[in-house]
Amino acid sequence: MGVNAVPGSANISVQSPMPGARGARVLDLPLQYVGAAVFPVSISGSIHLKLDAAPSEMTAKVAVDRIVDMLDLAGAAGVRTEGNRVLFWVGWFRPVWNWNILVPFNSGHIEVWSRGKALSVSYTLSVLRMFLVVTLLLAALMTFVVLGKADPMAQVQATLPWVGVAWLWLFGLNYLIATIRFPLWLRRGMRKSPQLERRQSA
């Protein structure tokens, strides 16, 4: 896979060298992976896999390859690696069910590193797109309700609590579910790797 950066550009072009191969595609990946995890625009965390010995560079590479495969199977629009870091981007429109693990996210990065006799995997996931879509949709709905009313301010005060409840339901609940589901999905998927499974301790 080749990576081409355009000077002064915010995008990176990624191209697979073998057209027709699995995952072969040309993409523009927005550089919005790295950053502090701040509610409500991102989620961060980590998981730890205990091994029977200190992990080697080969173990970390196996883990990175497994994460790439998991993201590819989940339908990520673009995936690339930088050493022990995996960066991914999720497209707007994808033929997947609502419970697909990547639905809440627009991008993210996952990093593998050694910690004693454990393999640690940390992640930062952007939910900025979901936040903007829900917030702007509810703002537009509120504007539609208020327009044309004799006392707009009174209507705003009456409508705002319901908008807040709707925001917590549509965004807050999905944020919470994503916070719980992603590390479970990541741990379960990595444990299914035969190479890692052999090295995991009880």
N, C-alpha and C positions, 0 to 999 in steps of 0.2 A: 504493500500500500504506500502510495506517495503522498507527501504533504507539501503543499505550495502556499506560502504566505505572500500576500501582496503588500509591499511597503505602504504604510499609512492607512491600510484597510483594516476594518474590524472583523473581517471574515477570513477563514482559512479554507482553501479548496482541498478536498481529500478525494483521491481517485484510486480505485483498485486496479492493479496492473493486469488482471485477468478478467476481461469482460465475460459475463455469463456465469462467473463463479458466485458461490453464495456470498451475499453481502456486497457484490460488486456494484458500485454506484459512485456518482460524482456529486458532491455536496458542498454547500457553503455552511460552515459551522460557526454560528455567532460566538464570539469570545465572551461568554457570560457564565463561566463555570465557577471561577474562584471568587470568594468573597466571604465576609463574615456572615454567620447564620443569624438572621434577625427575623423574629416574627413581625409581620405575617408574610414575608417574601421568600423565606427559605427554611429548610429543615436540615439539621445536622445530627450526627451521632456516630456510633462505632459498635462493632461486634468483635468478639475475640474467640478464636478457635484454639483449644489446647492441643498440642502435639506431643508425640513421644520423645521428641528431641528438638533442639533449637532449630528453627526454620532456616534453610539455606536460600541463596539467590534463586536456585532452581525451583524451590517450593513457592517462592513469591511469584515467579514467572507463571507457574502452573495456576496459581490463584488468579492472577491477572487475566490469563487466557480464559479461565472459567467464567469470570465476570463478563468479559467481552461476549462470550457465547450466550450467557443469560440475557444480556441486554439486547442482543440480536434476536433471540427467540421472543423477547417481549415486544419487539417491533420498534426499537429505537431507530430514528431516521438516520443518525450518524454516530459512529463510535470510533475513537482513536485512542492510542496509548502514548504516554510519555514516561518511560521507565516503569515504575511501579504504580503509576497513576492512570486511571481510565476516565476519559472524558466523553460525555454523550449529549446528544441533542434530540428532542422529541418534536415531531412535526405537528402542525395544527390539526390536520385531518388524517385519521388513520382508521382502517377497517378493523377495529377491535371493540370488545365489549367494555362497558363502563367499569368493570372490576379489574381490567388490565392494570398491572402494577404501576405502569408509567403514566397513566391518564392524568394524575394531578400535576405532573412535572413538565417543565419546558426544557430543562437542562440540568446537568449535575456533574460532579466528579467524585470518583471513588479511589481511595489510595490504600495500598497494601504495605504493611511494614511489620518488622519483627519486634516482639516484646518478650524477652526471655524464651520460654518454651511454648510461646503462643504466637499465633499469626493474627495480627490486628488489622481490621478493615474499617477505615473511617470514611465518611461520606458527607457531602454537602449537596443538597438538592434544591433547585430553584422552583418556587411555586408562584412566581411573579405573574405569569400569564393567567393562572386561575384567579388570583387576587384581583387583577385588573378587570377580567371579564365579569366576575360576580359584582364587583363594586360599581362598574360603569352600567351594567344592566339594571341594577337596583336604583341607581341615580337617575337613569332615563325613565324608569317606571314611576319614580316619585315625582319627577318633573311633569310627566303626563297627567298624573293625578291632581297636581296642584294647579296646573294651567287652567285659566278660565274661572277659577273660584273667586267669589266675592271677597274673601279674606284669605289670601294666600298664606300669610304667616300662621294663622290659626290652623290651616290645613296641614302645613308643614309640621307644626307641633303635634298634631293628632296622628300624622302618618309616620313620623320619624321612629317612634318605638317599634312599630311593626316592621319597618325597614331594617332596624337593628336586629330584630329577631330573625328575619329572613336571611340577613348576612351571616349571622352565627350558624344558622342551619345549613346554608348552601356552601359557605366557605369554611367556617370554623370546624364543623363536623367532619368535612372532607380532609381538612388539615390534620385533625386528630387521628382519623383513620389511617391516613398516609404515614404519619409518624409511627404508628404501631405496626402497620403491615410491612413497610419496606425492610426493616432489619430482620423480621421473621422470614421474608422472602429471600433475602441475601444469605442468611445463615443456612436455610434449608437447601438452597441451590448449591452452595459451596460444599455442603456435606455430601451431596450427590456425586461430587467429582471423585472417581475411583482413586486417582493419585493422592488426593488430600485425605480421603477416607482411610487409606492404609496408614497414614501418619498420625491420625487423630487418636488421642488417648481417651480413656473412659472418663 
